[in-house]
Amino acid sequence: MVHEIQQKSAELKRAQTRSSRKRSSKPNSAQVSVQRAMCKCDYPGCHKAFQRNEHLKRHKQVFHGEGPNRFSCEFCGKDQFNRQDNLNNHRRLHVRPNSRNRGVQFIPAAVPVIEQEERSRKRRAPSKPKMAKKHCSKD
């Protein structure tokens, strides 16, 4: 019984090895030409190219400032943020005292600003006792 199981597992392993070798064969010339079709960035001096148009669009928004939303950090002036949540995460890094190892400088003036924002954010959230009362009133 044990011998049969070992034989079957060995056969299965050989079959998997054979099928993986077939998958790793070189693509034919038709596939190669499709992979080379690229969307190139048309900004002067930028030589980036992407396989998908969506990737080119994201590149232009992030690196060339296209798009409606551009956010900048009031503490260091960095303006490469295309989303508010990315800016907020970056701003919080300025509050960490040992951030010189992380590539974002500690700025003491940022501490009270970020703390005040966090306090106001917490005040707006519903408290847990109120949520518990709502659940109890359903019964």
Secondary structure, 3 states (H helix, E strand, C coil): CHHHHHHHHHHHHHHHHHHHHHHCCCCCHHHHHHHHCCEECCCCCCCCEECCHHHHHHHHHHHCCCCCCCECCCCCCCCCECCHHHHHHHHHHCCCCCHHHHCCCCCCCHHHHHHHHHHHHHHHCCCHHHHHHHHHHCC
